[in-house]
């Protein structure tokens, strides 16, 4: 890979000012050889077995690094503040730095990024039956890359209904990620369910004492991350990285990315 220079960083229009400064301050790290693009998580590892091995790419979402958002529906879904990139192990400094470096490489060295990603996938696929998620915390259209690897199975969650609807690749499974951020977002979630897509929603609960439970008619998408193995149904995930006070505040608001008991009723009334 051609090294990224301070001059290039100052001139580029692809990175926001904060990302530029981070890159300048961490130039040696940014240009370190053989950066690792594929990773994992505790939830993803739940689905690993003798017959399947899942890997994921974690990028910095939306406009956290990029000037042109990597999550085109993030404003509509109102999901930037609640993105998983800041929770659990992903919120730790090492993971944040790695995600930032990957994102800058994607933006400034896309050919290198795709070649490196292809090499990592190919190497793992020699020994394991792979399932690859390219958007762990982003919503980038990797259709061309996926089409170039027909022997590998890919999957994603996406808030981009158009991309979900137009996907025709047999090796690419997409679950629509619904939102309760507005009446329009709830209606969009309902449309995708009624259109026969698999749809995931995040519930504003950890199911602690006094909090509502996941309704039994919603599939449990917390059990693992093997969405391609699930039916085309509506499933739910519990809130991650929130406090009980925050969840109480969300319950008091008319609309939020997370589904509350109230907005869940609104959704169910549309189905």
C-alpha positions in Angstrom: 0.0 0.0 0.0 1.2 3.5 -0.8 1.7 5.3 2.5 -0.8 8.0 3.5 1.0 11.3 4.0 0.2 14.4 6.1 -0.1 16.4 2.9 -2.6 14.0 1.5 -4.6 14.1 4.7 -4.7 17.9 4.7 -5.9 18.0 1.1 -8.5 15.2 1.2 -12.2 16.0 1.1 -13.2 12.5 2.3 -12.4 12.8 6.0 -13.9 15.2 8.5 -11.6 17.5 10.5 -11.5 15.3 13.6 -10.6 12.3 11.5 -7.9 14.2 9.7 -6.3 15.2 13.0 -6.5 11.7 14.4 -4.8 10.4 11.2 -2.0 13.0 11.4 -1.5 12.2 15.1 -1.4 8.4 14.4 0.3 8.4 11.0 2.7 5.5 11.9 -0.2 3.4 13.1 -2.3 4.3 10.1 0.4 3.1 7.7 1.4 0.0 9.7 1.7 -3.0 7.4 -0.9 -5.8 7.3 -3.8 -4.2 9.1 -6.5 -6.7 10.1 -9.9 -6.0 8.6 -12.0 -9.0 9.8 -12.9 -9.4 13.4 -15.5 -11.0 15.7 -17.7 -10.3 18.7 -19.2 -12.3 21.6 -22.6 -12.4 19.9 -21.2 -13.5 16.5 -19.2 -16.3 18.3 -22.4 -17.7 19.7 -23.2 -18.9 16.2 -19.9 -20.5 15.4 -19.7 -24.2 15.1 -17.9 -27.1 13.4 -19.8 -26.2 10.2 -19.8 -22.4 10.2 -17.4 -19.6 11.1 -18.6 -16.0 11.1 -16.4 -12.9 10.7 -17.3 -9.2 10.6 -15.8 -5.8 9.6 -16.3 -3.0 12.1 -16.0 0.5 10.6 -16.7 3.9 12.1 -20.4 4.6 11.2 -22.1 7.5 9.4 -20.1 10.7 9.5 -17.9 9.9 12.5 -14.9 9.7 10.1 -16.3 10.2 6.7 -17.6 13.5 5.2 -20.0 11.5 3.0 -21.9 9.3 5.4 -21.3 5.6 5.5 -24.9 5.1 6.8 -27.2 6.9 4.4 -30.4 6.3 6.4 -28.9 7.1 9.8 -30.7 10.5 10.1 -34.0 9.0 9.1 -33.5 6.1 11.6 -32.0 8.4 14.2 -29.4 5.7 15.2 -26.1 7.5 15.3 -26.1 8.3 19.0 -27.1 4.7 19.8 -24.7 2.9 17.5 -23.1 -0.2 18.8 -19.7 1.2 17.9 -19.5 2.8 21.3 -20.7 -0.2 23.4 -18.9 -3.2 25.0 -15.5 -4.1 23.7 -16.1 -1.9 20.6 -16.1 1.1 22.8 -12.6 0.5 24.1 -9.7 2.6 22.7 -8.0 -0.2 20.8 -11.1 -1.2 19.0 -12.0 2.4 18.3 -8.6 3.1 16.8 -8.8 -0.1 14.6 -12.2 0.9 13.3 -11.0 4.4 12.5 -8.0 3.0 10.7 -10.1 0.6 8.6 -12.5 3.4 7.7 -9.7 5.7 6.6 -8.2 2.9 4.5 -11.6 2.3 2.9 -12.0 5.9 2.0 -8.4 6.8 0.9 -7.1 3.4 -0.3 -10.3 1.6 -1.5 -8.4 -0.7 -3.9 -6.0 -1.8 -1.2 -8.9 -2.2 1.3 -10.8 -4.5 -1.0 -7.7 -6.5 -2.0 -6.8 -7.0 1.6 -10.3 -7.9 2.6 -10.4 -10.4 -0.3 -7.1 -12.0 0.8 -8.3 -12.4 4.4 -11.6 -14.0 3.3 -9.9 -16.3 0.9 -7.3 -17.4 3.5 -10.0 -18.2 6.0 -12.3 -19.9 3.5 -9.6 -22.5 2.8 -10.1 -24.1 6.2 -13.6 -22.9 7.3 -17.1 -22.6 6.0 -17.3 -18.8 6.2 -20.2 -16.4 6.8 -19.1 -12.8 6.4 -20.7 -9.6 7.6 -19.1 -6.6 6.0 -21.2 -4.0 7.9 -20.8 -4.6 11.6 -21.4 -0.9 12.5 -21.8 0.7 9.0 -24.2 0.5 6.1 -22.0 0.6 3.0 -23.1 -0.9 -0.3 -20.6 -3.6 -0.8 -22.7 -5.3 -3.6 -19.9 -5.2 -6.2 -17.4 -6.8 -3.8 -19.9 -9.5 -2.8 -20.8 -10.2 -6.4 -17.1 -10.8 -7.1 -16.9 -13.5 -4.5 -19.9 -15.8 -5.4 -18.4 -18.8 -3.5 -18.6 -16.9 -0.1 -21.8 -16.3 1.8 -22.3 -12.7 3.1 -25.0 -11.1 5.2 -25.8 -7.7 6.7 -28.4 -5.6 8.5 -29.3 -2.5 6.6 -31.6 0.5 7.2 -31.6 1.2 3.4 -34.9 -0.3 2.3 -34.0 0.3 -1.4 -30.8 -1.8 -1.1 -32.7 -4.6 0.7 -35.5 -4.6 -1.9 -33.1 -4.6 -4.9 -30.7 -7.3 -3.7 -30.7 -10.3 -6.1 -27.4 -11.9 -5.1 -27.8 -15.5 -4.0 -24.8 -15.2 -1.7 -26.0 -12.1 0.1 -28.7 -12.1 2.8 -29.9 -8.7 4.2 -32.1 -8.1 7.2 -33.9 -4.8 7.3 -33.1 -2.8 10.4 -36.3 -1.0 11.5 -36.6 2.2 13.6 -39.2 3.9 15.7 -37.6 7.4 15.2 -40.8 8.8 13.6 -44.2 7.8 12.4 -42.6 7.5 8.9 -39.9 5.2 10.2 -42.5 3.0 11.9 -44.5 2.8 8.7 -41.3 1.9 6.8 -40.7 -0.9 9.2 -44.2 -2.2 8.8 -43.9 -2.1 5.0 -40.8 -4.1 5.0 -42.4 -6.8 7.3 -45.5 -7.0 5.0 -43.3 -7.2 1.9 -41.9 -10.4 3.3 -38.5 -9.3 4.4 -36.8 -10.4 7.6 -36.9 -7.3 9.9 -35.0 -6.6 13.1 -36.0 -3.9 15.6 -34.2 -2.8 18.8 -36.3 -2.8 21.9 -35.9 -0.2 24.7 -35.5 -2.8 27.4 -33.0 -5.1 29.0 -35.9 -7.1 30.5 -34.9 -6.1 34.1 -37.5 -5.8 36.8 -40.1 -3.3 35.9 -39.2 -3.3 32.2 -41.3 -4.8 29.4 -40.4 -8.2 27.9 -39.9 -9.1 24.3 -43.3 -10.2 23.0 -43.4 -13.9 22.2 -44.5 -13.3 18.6 -41.1 -11.6 17.9 -38.2 -13.8 17.1 -35.2 -13.6 19.5 -32.3 -12.1 17.5 -30.1 -11.9 20.5 -29.6 -15.6 20.6 -26.9 -15.4 17.9 -26.1 -13.4 14.8 -27.0 -16.1 12.2 -29.7 -14.1 10.6 -29.5 -16.0 7.2 -30.6 -19.1 9.1 -33.8 -17.4 10.3 -37.2 -17.3 8.6 -38.3 -14.0 7.0 -39.9 -12.7 10.1 -39.9 -9.8 12.6 -37.3 -10.2 15.3 -36.1 -8.1 18.2 -32.9 -7.3 20.0 -32.6 -5.9 23.5 -31.0 -2.5 24.1 -27.2 -2.5 24.4 -25.1 0.0 26.3 -27.9 2.0 27.9 -28.6 2.7 31.6 -32.0 2.2 33.2 -32.3 6.0 33.5 -31.6 6.5 29.8 -34.2 3.8 29.0 -36.8 5.6 31.2 -36.1 8.8 29.4 -36.6 7.1 26.0 -39.9 5.6 27.3 -41.0 9.2 28.0 -40.2 10.5 24.5 -42.8 10.2 21.7 -40.2 8.7 19.2 -36.8 7.2 19.4 -34.7 4.7 17.4 -35.5 2.1 20.0 -39.0 0.7 20.1 -40.8 1.3 23.4 -44.0 -0.4 24.5 -46.0 2.4 22.9 -44.3 2.5 19.5 -44.3 -1.3 19.4 -48.1 -1.2 19.7 -48.1 1.3 16.8 -46.0 -1.0 14.7 -48.2 -4.1 15.5 -51.3 -2.1 14.6 -49.9 -1.6 11.1 -49.2 -5.3 10.6 
